[in-house]
Amino acid sequence: MEDPLDHKGKIKEPLLSSSTTKGGLRALIFIIVNEAFERLANYGLSTNLILYLTREYGIDAVNGAQILYLHSAATSFTPFIGAFLADTYVGRYFMIGFGCIACLLGVILLWLTTIIPGARPPPCVQFHDSCESASTLQLLLLYSSLGLMAIGAGGIRSSSLAFGAEQLGKRDTLKRAGILESFFRWYYATVSVALFLAMTCILYIQDNMGWKVGFGIPVVLMILSTLSFFLASPIYVKSKAKAGWLDGFARVLVASFRNRSIKLSSQVKDDVYHHRKGSRLLVPSEKLRFLNKACVIRNPKEDLIPDGRASNPWSLCTVDEVEELKSLIKVIPIWSTGVLMSINVLQHSFIVLQASTMDRHITSKFQVPAGSFTAFQLFSSVIWIALYDRVAIPLASKIRGKPTRLGLKQRIGIGILSSSAAMAALAIIESVRRKTAIKEGFSDDPNSVLHISALWLLLYFFITGFAEAFCGIGQNEFFYTELPKSMSSVASNLFEMGLSVSNLIASLLVTIVRNFFKGNDQESWLSSNINKGHYDYYYWLLAGLSLANFIYYRACSKAYGPCKGQEGNATDGGEALTDED
């Protein structure tokens, strides 16, 4: 590909005007727009979906939440599959294009449920009328739309960022680093703005103009997203697929099993190992020694071909491949603590139901849509990130007289502990809300609006935003720092994989609580009638589990040891406060 940058690292004019030059800035614009519109459409539908399921389909709150948990789990897991398929078989361009079409079909099907009378059950007032349940065909249409949306989102999100980076050419020169970093910043900034608009503007339209218009706008947005991507097809740089990292992991496991009879020397340096040309890793580490058998050379004449490569990659791997798998296994315990923490962040369906029964007026004529309250969490995270980066760090550095910041694992621990406090605050708010409902005589009517301000919920979002700013960002940075550079695609998907597992665990937990935890009146804690159940007890349970998760995290943190570059607490030329006690 022709170099789109001049000797100063700036984009040359042909990139903007020549029809023969591929990649560069103009290609990035189309990719960012494609991703932004997809997020805007998807989140504009999913955020308020709990109200659509309960009011239009007659699905009770708990079953509706479980449907959304599974949908969210699929949406978080499909990028992992998409990344593997794109890297190994079909390429990133094909994967994003497939995702656009699948997502467009999904949002169209969901919109059709609002305009076709027979696509959903007849209207009725829940808990007052004898409501007709949705038929199998109606549910099939609903689930198909959600499934296509999840598949489509996975296709786009799995490859969009990496596909954008491809448009800048090779990454082995410093002059490209600035524009690549700028692309990442604009990518995440645009996605954040899209999420905020989805949680505010689109939800406001749904609340005030109805589901037909409110679900129709995401269809238009998804059409624009698809057109944005395909219109720029002639100018994209399209790399071919090659063997992915998952193949490397599989080879290490198979080779270590095949070579299980090998007896390793007591000293690692006494064995002969296979390594890549130019690699700095000549011998494997002592941890997880059984995997070292995958890279031991038993007979150089049989195990290696003349150019130094393994004659059978499934019997002999390189030291680098073995160490990559080890590094992944090593971060799994800390990754699992983030999985448990994310369950607290995934309570939006229940919180939307709570907000819908509370007074949401800001002025006498304007009230915040129930689903828009989740936007306060995003806003809170941004505020906390800015305060930490621009106020806390400079102030601490000034007091200590040298550059200072919190260690990675310390930030993760603070976030996990804060999530427990967030659930405790939510439990108290729900307890007051429930008592207000009973006092005002609405225990049998969960749809009535109570005389209690929904702004109390902002306390939960305020603390949860703090927890996300520390734990969420901390874990992402932890994965990128601790995993080898060759595993950057794994690092970028680990957090999303955690969200997928969190949704599945949250769904299982809801099922257990609903079936086995009941109050004195034998009403389930998670009753379909939010005023009769004890959702506050459920939140207290999550607060307790989060506290136990913090203790578990401390154990995992100590077992892991210091992060890379933190020996002696020195990082990046400054000082990081210790991750250990």
N, C-alpha and C positions, 0 to 999 in steps of 0.2 A: 504493500500500500504506500502511496506517496506520503511523505511526511507532511502533516497539516500544520506543523509549527515551524517558525523561522528560528534563526540562531539565538534569538532572545527569549524563546519559549512562547511567543505570541502567535496567534492564529493568522495565517497568511490570507490574503484576499481571495485566492482561488477557492478556498474553503467555502466562502460565502457566495461566490458568483459562478464558479465553474460547474458545469453539469457532469464533468468526467471524474472529478475528485469525490471519493467516498469517505464517509465518516465525518468527524469534526463537530463543530458547534451546532450546525443546523440539524444534524442527526440527533444530538442530545436533546434539543428542544422538543422534538416529536416524541421521544421516549419519555421525557418528564411529563409532558401533557397527557400521554397515554396512561401513565401510572396514576397521576393526580385525578383524572376523571373516573378511573376505575375505583379508586378508594372512595371518592365522593359518592358514586352510585351505590357501591356495596354497603358502606357505613350508613348512608342515608336511608337504606332499607332495613338493615339489621338492627340498628339502634332502637327503633320504635316497634320492632316486630312483635314483641311480647304483648303489646296492646292490641295489635291486629289479630293475633291468635286467640286471645281471650275474648275479645268483643265480637269479632266477625266469624270465628270458627267455633266458639263456645268451648274452647279448650281451657281447662282450669290452669291456675297460675303455675303450679308445680310441673305439670306435664309440659306446659309451654316453655318453662325455663329449661327443662331437660332437652327439648327439641333444639333450643338455641345453643345449649352446651354442646350438643353433638355437631350442630352446624358449625359452631366456632372451632371445635376440635378438628373437624375436617378441613376448614379454611386454613388453620395453622399447620396441618400436617401435609396437605397437598403441595405446598412449595418445596418441601423436602423431597418428595417423589419427583416433582417437576425439575428440580435442580439436578437430580441424578440422571433422569432421562435426557435432559438437555446437554449435560456434559458428556454423556456416554454414547448416546444414540442419535438424537434428532437435531441437536443444535439449538441455540437460544432463540434465533429468529423464529423458527417453526413453533417452538414452545410458547412464545409470547403470542403469536398469531392464533394458535389453537386456543389459548386462554381467552383472548378477546372474543372469539366467536362463541365459546362455551358460556362465558359470563353474560354476553348479550342475550343469548337464548334464555338463560336463567332469569334475568330481570324482566324480559318480555313475558315469560310464563307467569311470573309472580304478578305482574301488572294485569294480565288477563284475568286473574282471579278476582280482581276488583270490578271489572267491566262486564264479565259474563255472569248473569244471574245464577246459573246452575253450577258455577264453579266453586261455590261455598254454600254452607247451610243457610236456611231462611233466617232473616233477622229475628232476634229475640232478646229480651232483657235477662241477663244471667242472674240466677238466684231468685228471680221473680216468676218467670215463665217456664213452661216445660219445653226446654230447648231441644231441637233435633240435632243429633250428633252428625258430624261430617261423614259422608259416605267414603267407601274405599277409593273410588275414583277421584273424589275431591281431594282426599289426602295424598293420593298418588301424584296429582298435579302439583300440590303444594311442595311435597318432598322432592319432586323432580326439579322444581325451580331452585330450591335451596341447594340441592346437590350440584346442579350445573353452575351455580354461582360460586360454590366452594372450589370446584374443579377449575373454573376459569380464573378465579383469584390466584390459585396455586400456580397455574401456568404463567401468569403475568409476573407475580411477585417473586417467583423462583429465579427468574432470569433477567428482570428489568435492569437492576443495578449493574450486574456483570456485563450485560449487553451494552449498556451505556459506556462502561469503561473500555470496552473493545473499540469503540468509535475513535478513541484517542491514540490508537496504534500501540506500539510496544511500550512497556512500562519500565524499561531498563535505563532511562535517562532522567536526570534530575529536572530537566526543563519541562517535563510533562507533569511533574508532581504537583505543581501549583494549580494547574487547570483541572487535574483529576480530583484534588481536594475540594476545589470550588464546585465541581459537579456533585460530589457527595453532599456538600452543604446545601446546595440548591435542591437536590433531590429530597432530602429529609425535611427541609423547610417547606417545600411545596406540598409534600404528603401531610405534614402537620396542619397546614392551612386548609387542605381538603377535608381532613377529619373534623376540624373545628366548624367549617361551613356545613358539613353533613349533619353534625350534632345540633346545629342551631337553625340555619335557614331552611333546610329541607324538612326538618322535624316541625318547624313552625308552620310551613305550608301544609303538611299532613294534618296537623291539629286544626287548622283554620279553613282549609279548602277541601279536605276530604282525602280518602285513600286513592281515588282515581287520579287526581292531579298529583298528589304526593308521591305515588308510585310511578307515575308517568314521567316525571322529571328525571329520575335515575335512568329510565330507558333512553331518553334523549342524550343524557351524559355519556352513557355507555356506547351509543352510536358514534358520538364525537370521539370517544376514546379509541374505538376500533378504526375509524377513518383516519385519525391522527397517526396511528401506527402504520397502517398499510399504505397510506399516501406517500410516505417517505421510503418505501421499500427500495427504490432504485439507488438511494444514496447511502444505504446501510452497509457497514462492513460485516460480513457474515462468516464467522469462523466455523470450521468443521468440528463435529463432535470427536472426542477422543476418550480413551479409557479413563474412568472416573475414580475418585478416591475410595468409593465403596468396594470396587474390585480389589484395590490394594489391601484393604482390611480383610477381605475374604481370603486372599492369597496367604496372608500372614497366619490366619487361623488354620487354614488347611495345611500349610507347610509345617507349622509347629506340631500339628496332630500327626502328620506323616512321619515326622522326625522325632516322635516322642521317645523312641528307644535310645536316642543319643544321650550320653552322659556328659553333662557340662563340667568343665574344670572348676575347681574351687575359686580360681582367679580368672576373671573375665578375659584378661589379656593373653591367657595361655591358649585360647582357641583362635581359629582363623575364620574371619567373617567376610561376607560379601557386602560390598558397599558401592555406591554410585561413584562414577568418575568425578573427581573434584569435590567430593563431599568431605566435610569436616568431621563427620561422624564415622569413625573407624571401628569403634567397638560399642556394643549396646550397654545400657545402664544395668545396674544390679537388680532394680525393681522388676517384679513380674518376670523372673528369669526363665520361666517355662516358655515364654514367647521367643527367647533368644535362640531356641533350637531352629526357628524358621530361617535364620540367616547364617547358620554354621556351614562352612564348606567342608565336606567330608572327603571328597575326591575331586581335586581341581580339574582333572582331565575329563571326568564324566559330568561334573556339575556346571562347568563353564564352557562357553563356546569361544573361539579365538579372539573375538572383540571384547571379551571380558564380561559379557552378559550371561545371565543364568540360562542354561539349556532348557530348564523347565521352571517357569516362574511360580508354579504352584507347588514346587518342592523346595525352592530356594529363593528367598526374598532378600532385599537389601536391609542394611542396618537402619537406614532412614525410614523405610516402611514399617519396620518393627517399632521404632521409637514413636512414630506418628500414632500408631494404635495405642501404645502405652500412654501417651499424653492424653488421648481421648478418654481412656479408662480412668486415668487419674483425676480428671475434672468432673466425672459423673456424680460423685457424692455431693459436691458443692452445687452442681447443676440441679440435683434433686431437691435441694433446699429452696431453690428458686421456683421449682414446680409447685411446692406446697404453699409458698408465699403468694403465688399468682392466683390461687383459689380465692383469696380475699378480694382481689381486684375484679374477679369475674362474677360478682353478685349484682351486676347491673340490672338484670331482669327483675329481681325482687325489689330493687331500689326504685325502678321506674314505677312499679305497682304502688309502692309506698308514696312516692311523690304525687301520683295521680289522685290519691285520697287526701292530699294536704293542700292548703291554700298556697297557690303558686303565683299570686299577684305581686308584681313589682310596683305598679301603679294601679289606680282604680280601673283602667282600661286595658292594661297589658299584663298577661301572665305568661310565665316561662313554660314551654311545653315540658311534660314530664320527662320525656326522653332526652331533652337538652341538658338536664342536670349532669349527665356524664361528661359534658364538655368542660365542666368545672375541674374535673380531675386533670385533663390535659393542660388547662390553663394553670392549675396549681403546680404541676410538674415543671412547666416552663419557668414560673416565678422562682421556684426553689432552686432550679439549675442556675438561673441568673444570680440569685443571692449567694449561692455557694461559690460560684466562679468569680463573681465581681466584687463581693463584699467579704465573705467569710475567709477565703484564702488570702487575699491581700492583708486583711486585718491580722490574721494569725501569723503571717509572715513578718509583718511589721512588729508585732509583740515579741516574737522569738528572735528577730534580728536576722533571719535567713529564710529562703523560700521553703514553705511548709504546706503540706496537704495531707489529707487522710489516705491511708493505705487502701488498696483495692478491697481486700477482704474485710477491712473495718467498715467501709462504706456499705458493703453488702449486709453485714451484720446489723448496722443501724437501720437499714431499710426493712429487714425481716422483723426486728423488734417493733418498729413503728407500725407495721401492718397489724400487729396484735392490738396496739392501742387504737387503731382505726376501727377494728371490729368491735372493740369494747364501746367506743363512742357510738357506733351505729346501733348496738344493742340497747343502749340507754335511750337513744332517740326513738327507736321502735317501741320500747316499753311505754314511753310517754304518749306516743301516737295511739297505741292500742287502748290505753286507759282513757284517752280523750274520746275515742270512738264509742267505748262502752258508756261513758258518762253522758254523751250526747244522744244515746239511744240508737246507734247505728251498728250494733254488733252483728245484726243479720243483713246489713247492706254495705258490702265492701266497696261499692261504687260511689257512695256519697262523699262529698268533700267536707272535711272536718275544719274546725276553727283552730288550726295549728299551722304555723308557717312552715313551708317546705324548705325555707332557707336554713333551717337547722341541719339539714342534710349536708350543707356545705362544710360542716366540721369534719365529716367523714372524708369527703373529697379532698379537703385541705391536708389531712394527715396521710391519706393514700397517695396523693401527689408527691408528698415528701418521701414516702417509702419507695415509690417508683423511681424518683429522681436519684435515689441512692442505690437501691438494690437492682432495679432494671438496667440502668445505664452501667452500674458497676459490674454486673454479670456479663454484659456484652463486651465491655472492655477487658474483663478477666479472661474470657474465652479467646479474644484476639491476641492478648498478651501471652497467654500460657501455651496455646497451641502453635505449632510451627507455621511459618508463612505459607507453606505448601497446603495447609489445611484451612485457609481463609474462608473457603466456601462452606466448610463444616462449621466453623465458628459463627458464620452469619446465619446459619440455619438452626443452631442449637437452641437459641432462645425461643424461636418460633415452635420448635419441637416441644419445648417445655410448656408452652401455652396449650398445645394440643393435648398433652398428657394431663395438664391441669384441668382442662374442660372435662375430660373423661372421668377424672377422680371426683370433680365437683358434681357431675351427674350421678355417679355411684353414691356419693355422700348424701345427696338429696334423696335418693331412693331409700337408703338405710334410715335416715331420719324420719322420713314420711311414714314408713311402715312400722318402725319400732319405737319411736319416741312420741309419747302422748302425754297430755296434761291431765289434771284431775278430772276433767269432764270427758275424758277419753277422746278428745279432739286432737288430731295430730298437730305437732308443732308447726308443720308446713301444710296447714289446711288450705283447701282451695278458697276458703273465705279468710282473707288476711286478718280480719278483725276478730275472728274466733280462734285462730291459730296462735302459736307463740313463736313468731319469727325472731323475737328478741332472744329466746333461749337458743335458737339455732346460731345466732350471731355470737352469743357467749361461748358456744361450743367451738366455733371457728377461732375466737380469740384465744381460747385455751390451747387448741391445736397449734396455733401460731407461736405461742410461748414455748411449747414443747419443740417446735421446729427450730426456734432460736437456740435452744440447748443442743439440739442435734447439729445445728450449723457450727456451733463453737467446737464440738468434737471433730467435725469434718475439717474445720479450718486448722486445728492444731495438728491433725494427722497429715494434712497436705504439706505443711511446712511453708517457708517463705515463698512469695511469688518471684518470678524472674526479675532480676535487677533490684530486688529489695533486700538482698543480704546487706546487713548493716544499716538498713532503712534508707539507703541512698537510691534515689530514682531521679532520672532526668536532670541531674545537676542540682537538685534541691533535696529536701528531706521529707520523707513520708512518715507520718506517725505510725508506730508499730502496729502490725496486724495481730500480734500476740499479746497476751496479758503482760 
